[in-house]
Amino acid sequence: MLMTDRLEQSKAIASDSRLAILGWLADSNTHFPHQVTGNPSEIGVCVTLLSEKLAMAQPTVSRHLELLRRAGFLKVEKIGRWSFFKRDEVAISDYKAWLNEHL
């Protein structure tokens, strides 16, 4: 992976809101047990529930999610008109290893 990609990943997690999202999605069944569409750990978490938990407008949360997705930290699954987000554990582990190597 290019250094510019790593810098973009670092920028993507430089936000309390985005770090909170990644933390909640690490244990999505605990944080979003009330999701009715499907199991959060299997399909991901709906943007609406993340917006409620962050107490932010959906467009703002969507922007945070898009930055994390572009950084490679999230996967998105579309079901109907809804988008569900979950962590990309391989990409997160890879980033952590790179960070440990370079700090």
C-alpha positions as CSV (number, residue, x, y, z in Angstrom):
1,M,0.0,0.0,0.0
2,L,1.3,3.5,-0.8
3,M,2.2,6.0,1.9
4,T,-0.4,8.4,0.6
5,D,-3.0,5.6,1.3
6,R,-1.7,5.2,4.8
7,L,-1.9,8.9,5.4
8,E,-5.5,8.9,4.1
9,Q,-6.3,6.0,6.5
10,S,-4.7,8.0,9.4
11,K,-6.8,11.0,8.5
12,A,-9.9,8.8,8.4
13,I,-9.5,7.9,12.0
14,A,-8.6,11.4,13.2
15,S,-12.1,12.0,14.5
16,D,-13.8,11.1,17.7
17,S,-17.0,10.2,15.8
18,R,-15.3,7.9,13.3
19,L,-13.4,6.2,16.1
20,A,-16.6,5.7,18.0
21,I,-18.2,4.2,14.9
22,L,-15.3,1.7,14.5
23,G,-15.5,0.9,18.2
24,W,-19.3,0.3,18.1
25,L,-19.1,-1.8,14.9
26,A,-16.4,-4.0,16.6
27,D,-19.2,-5.3,18.8
28,S,-22.3,-4.4,16.8
29,N,-24.6,-6.9,18.3
30,T,-24.1,-5.3,21.8
31,H,-24.4,-1.8,20.6
32,F,-27.2,-2.3,18.1
33,P,-29.3,-5.2,19.4
34,H,-32.5,-3.4,18.4
35,Q,-31.8,-3.5,14.6
36,V,-34.7,-5.4,13.1
37,T,-33.5,-5.7,9.5
38,G,-30.9,-8.4,10.3
39,N,-28.1,-9.4,12.6
40,P,-25.7,-6.4,12.8
41,S,-22.6,-8.6,13.0
42,E,-23.7,-10.4,9.7
43,I,-25.1,-7.6,7.5
44,G,-23.7,-4.5,9.2
45,V,-25.5,-1.6,10.9
46,C,-27.9,0.7,9.3
47,V,-26.9,4.4,8.9
48,T,-30.1,5.4,10.7
49,L,-29.1,3.6,13.9
50,L,-25.6,5.1,13.7
51,S,-27.1,8.5,13.3
52,E,-29.2,8.0,16.4
53,K,-26.3,6.8,18.5
54,L,-24.1,9.7,17.4
55,A,-27.0,12.2,17.7
56,M,-26.0,13.6,14.3
57,A,-27.9,14.2,11.1
58,Q,-27.8,11.3,8.7
59,P,-25.9,13.2,6.0
60,T,-23.1,14.0,8.5
61,V,-22.9,10.4,9.6
62,S,-23.0,9.3,5.9
63,R,-19.9,11.5,5.3
64,H,-18.1,9.9,8.2
65,L,-19.0,6.4,7.0
66,E,-17.8,7.3,3.4
67,L,-14.4,8.5,4.7
68,L,-14.0,5.2,6.7
69,R,-15.1,3.2,3.7
70,R,-12.7,4.9,1.3
71,A,-9.9,4.3,3.8
72,G,-10.7,0.6,3.6
73,F,-11.9,0.3,7.2
74,L,-15.6,-0.4,6.4
75,K,-17.5,-2.6,4.0
76,V,-21.0,-1.6,2.9
77,E,-23.9,-3.9,1.9
78,K,-26.9,-2.5,0.2
79,I,-30.2,-4.2,1.0
80,G,-33.1,-2.5,-0.8
81,R,-32.6,1.2,-0.4
82,W,-30.7,0.9,2.8
83,S,-26.9,0.7,3.4
84,F,-25.4,-1.4,6.2
85,F,-21.9,-0.9,7.4
86,K,-19.5,-3.3,9.1
87,R,-15.8,-3.3,9.8
88,D,-13.2,-4.7,7.4
89,E,-11.1,-6.6,10.0
90,V,-8.4,-7.6,7.5
91,A,-7.8,-3.9,6.5
92,I,-7.9,-2.7,10.1
93,S,-5.4,-5.4,11.2
94,D,-3.1,-4.5,8.2
95,Y,-3.2,-0.8,9.2
96,K,-2.5,-1.6,12.8
97,A,0.5,-3.7,11.8
98,W,1.8,-0.9,9.5
99,L,1.4,1.6,12.4
100,N,3.3,-0.7,14.8
101,E,6.1,-1.0,12.3
102,H,6.4,2.7,11.7
103,L,6.1,4.1,15.2
